[in-house]
């Protein structure tokens, strides 16, 4: 799915990009980065397509997703790292 098709599906689901990223617990910057590649990953394409179709059918997909209690993923080794005890000796 191209990024333009993705944005159209967001409109069909009555979602903005920030609201979509918040709902699926993925950073807005991460989603925006797909614009440069002009293609979104399959999992993102599936999500937005399902959301658009569910919205069209009158299904509250937001409630369903929120019940999953998704947690945002953090990059490992990002930010300041702690020095190990052995390196201070």
C-alpha positions, 0 to 999 in steps of 0.5 A: 500500500502506498503512503497516499493510499494509506492516507485515504484509508485514514480518511475513510476510517475518520482518523488522523495520522496522530490519532491512528498512531496513538491508537496502535501505540506506534510513534507518529514519527515512525508512521511519518517515516513511511512517507519517504519510502512511499510504502507502508508495512503490510501490518499497518496497511491491514490495520488501516484497511480493517479500520476503514471497513469496520467504520463503514459497517458501523463497528466501533474499532477504537473500543476493540483496539483499546481493549487490547491494552497495547503498550508502546514499544521502546527502542533498546539501547536508546538514550543514556546507558548506565555504566556497568559496575565492572567498568568503574573498577 
